[in-house]
Amino acid sequence: MIKAIVTDIEGTTSSLSFVKDVLFPYARAKLPKYVRKHQDEPHIKQLLADTCKEVRIELDTEGAINQLIDWIDQDKKITPLKALQGLIWEAGYQQGDFKGHLYQDAIDNLKSWNNRGISLYVYSSGSVLAQKLLFGHTDSGDLRPLFSGYFDTTIGGKKEADSYRKIAEEIGFAANNIMFLSDIKEELDAAKTVGFQTIWLNREQPIDAHGEHQQVSSFDDIIANDT
């Protein structure tokens, strides 16, 4: 019986190309000027300090900017970078530079599950702010009311089983009553380890019917039994 569904974003509800071809380049281009402009604000100061802590070196502002850019280029899932990207994307959404991309099948089924009383959550390597911005600025309007909560890497890495254990504790349901949706096998492996039901979104490759996790090419193929 499914009481809650936790979904990934990139490659699951949203296209890889939107993140890689729109959001990441936008943040990379805007980051130096943004950091220089806001470096004396307490929140940005903390993120710069967290950046230094990650590399265990004391960096000046320009050094921190170079490190953050390097992490973007390496597609690193590092918490201070993700938090800073979220702030930059917030300005982009507010200025109308882009809207959040979501697959229509994801939108339709998220709405259906919400109407059926299934609690919906997001778990992404992007910051909670970035998650809320994406779902709040779509061509279908503000979809944030569909969700009961959001999780990012502050709760733990997405390939670590303990992260899913913590999520189940926060949600308040037994792990076997929670379904996790992702396009990354290692994330699904970690969730399954603690008892989550898992669905592998495999939108672009042939479906492997004998895979370790049930594979689907669309949210339309997901059966979420809530009775």
N, C-alpha and C positions, 0 to 999 in steps of 0.2 A: 504493500500500500504506500503510495507516494504522497507525502505531506508537504514536501518542499523540493524545489528544483533550484540548483545552483548552476549558473551558466558562465562560461568563459566568454570573452568578447571576440578577440582577433581570430578570424578564421571560423568562428562559430556563429555569433549573431551578426558580425560585421566582416566585411571582406578584408583579406590581407592587404590588398592594394590600397584601400583607404588609409590604413594605418601606415604602411610603408611608403606610399607615394604621395600622401597628403599631409598627415599629421607629423610624421618624423621629420621630413624636410622643412616643414614650417617651423617647428621648434628649433631645429638646428640653425636656421637662418636668423631667427629672432633672439636666440638665447644670449649671445654676447651683449647686445644692447640692453636687453631686459635686466640682466644681472648687474651691469654697470649702473643702470638707472635706479635700481631698487636695493643695492647692496647694503645700504645703511638701515634698512627696515628689519625689525627683529626676526621676522619669519625667514627672510632671505639670508640673514646672518647665520641663523641656525642651520639652514640647508647647506651653506658654504662650509660651516664647521663640520657638519656630518660628512660632507665630501672629503674633507681632510682626514676625518676619522677612518673613512673607508680605505684610504690609501696609506694611512699612518705616516703622513708627511704634512708639515705645515705649509700650506699654499697661500700665496697672495691671491687677489681677485682674478688676475689674468691667468695665473696658474690653475686656479679652480675652473675657470671657464674652459681652458684647454683640456682639462681632465674630463669635464662634463661632455664636451664635444667628442672626445675620444670614445667615451662610453656610448654615445649615440651611434657613432660609426660602427661600433662593435655590437650594437643591439644588446647592451647589458641591461639586466633587470635590477637596477640598483635604486633603492628607495629614495634618496635625495634627488637623483636625476628624475625619477618618475614624478615626484612632487613638483619639481620645477617645471617639467613639461606640462603638467596639468595647469599650472598658473598661466603659462604662455598660451596654451590652447584656450583657456577661459577668455582671454582678451580676443583671440581670433574668432571664437563663436560669437562673442558680444558685438564684434565689428562686422559680422556677417561674411567673414572671409571664407567660410565653409560651413556645411551642416554635417551632422553625424550620419554616417551610412549604416543602415541596418537592412538585412535581407527581409523581404516581405513575408516569407514563410516564418521567420523568427518572430516578427511583429504579430502576425495572426495567431500563432500558437501561444505566445506569451500572454496575449489578451485572453485567449480561451482558457488557459490554465488559471489565470488570475480570477476569471469569472467563476470557475469551478471551486474556488477556495484554496487552491494550492499556493503556498507561500513561495515567492520568487526572490532569489538573491543573485548577486553578481560577485564573481571572484576573478580578478584580473591582475596582471602584473602592473598595469597602469594604476595610478593613484585613484582613490575614491573620488576625488574631485574630477579627474579626467573621465571616470565612468559616468558620473552624474551629468557632466557636460554633454557627453555623447548621446545619452538617452534623453536628455532634456532639449536637444536641438536637432530634431530629425524632420524629414519631410512629412512625417505623420504626426508631428506635434511633439508635445512633452510627454514622454512615456515613463517618467520617473515614478508616478503614482502606482505603477504596476509592481514595484519592488518593495520588499520589506526590509532590505538591508544590502550593504555593499562591503566587500572585503578586498584588501590589496596585500602587498607583500609585508606590511607591518604585522600581519598575523603569522607570516612565515612564507617560505618559498613554495611555489606551486607544485614542485616535484617532491615535496617532503610530506610524508604521511601525517606527521604531527599537526600540520596546518589544517588538514581536513578534520582531525579530531577536535581541534579548537573550534572550527566552524560549527561542527555538530553541537558542541557544548553551548555556543552562543545562540544558535538557532533554537535549541531546546527540543530537538527531535532525535530519536534513535537514528544511528547512521544508516540502517537499512531502510529507513523511511525517507531518505534523501537521495535524489538523483543528481549526478554531476554530468554536465555536458561540456565537452572540450574537443579540440582537434589535435591534441598532443597526447600520445600514448603514455609518456612518462607521468603526466599529470593524472591521467585516468588510473594508471597503476597505483599511484600513491593514494588516491581516493578509495579505490577498491580494497586496498590493504586494511583500511579501517571500517569497511563494511558498506560504503556508499554503493548504490546502484549506478552504473556508468553507461554513457552513450558516447560513441566516437563519431563526431561530425566529420565526414569524409566527403567534402563537396566536389573535389576535382579528380579523385582517383577512383578506379574500380572498387566496388565494395567487396571486402573479404568476409564471406559468410562464416568462415571458420576462425576468425580472429578472436583474440582474448576478450575483447570488448565488443558489444553489439555495435555495428557500424550502420550509419544512415547517411544519405546524401542531402537530406532536408529535414527541417523540424516537422514537416508534415508526416514523416515516417516514424516519429517517436510516439510510442504508446505509454502514457503516464496514467496508470491505474490508480485512482484515488479512493477506491472502494474495496 
